Amino acid sequence: MSAGAPQTLRSPLIVLAVADLAILGQRLWPWQEVLNLPGNGTVGIDPAVTLIGYIGLIIWINNYSGDETRKALSNGAMLGLLGGFMLVAEVMLSGHPGLDTGWLQLMLLLAAAILWGVAGLLAARKSGGAGHAALPAIYSGMVSCLMGCMAALLMVSLNAPTAADAQNAWKQYEGLAIGDVETQALVHSLNTATAFLLVGPLVGCGLGLIFGFFGQTQKN
């Protein structure tokens, strides 16, 4: 990348993905026990594989084209950061089930998704075509979801149950013979992280194309 090329946060995002992997690895230790988790271990394996895929995709996307595409990616990354803070806030609210915050959590998720669509809108206005909107929107969603993934994984320790709670046996969970509150919290956090990582870019792609169509219409 040339010195004057737009900053797409490639290196920070790779570091963030690696940090997510490190936190995930710590949560799943000892690793030989991962296969005892629900789905023969897929609950723990899926986010790990997806994060590795993110690293490869970030590198590939940033080598995709020239400065025009990088500028669109840069705008998407900035909007993705804002969306990421919204996902982090949503995860923090979900860690307090006693509070009636369901509507606020939904609004935060919708606001983050709209920002991904805006990334596509800006790209379409610049390029004049809706076809250029999907990639920046996907990238924006990836930025947000890496932040949301980290928050979901960290919430396991922030909301660790008390010793008394942990002694209450959790008898059955999708084929897991024995479990407790800590295991239940871990599985929930892994499912949340995987949902962010898989669904976010897909939603970004869809909204990017939709918003990009309107951006294209306004330009023409």
Secondary structure, 3 states (H helix, E strand, C coil): CCCCCCCCCHHHHHHHHHHHHHHHHHHCCCHHHHHHCCCCCHHHHHHHHHHHHHHHHHHHHHCCCCHHHHHHHHHHHHHHHHHHHHHHHHHHHHCCCCCCCHHHHHHHHHHHHHHHHHHHHHHHHHHCCHHHCHHHHHHHHHHHHHHHHHHHHHHHHHCCCCHHHHCCCECCECCECCECHHHHHHHHHHHHHHHHHHHHHHHHHHHHHHHHHHHHHHHC
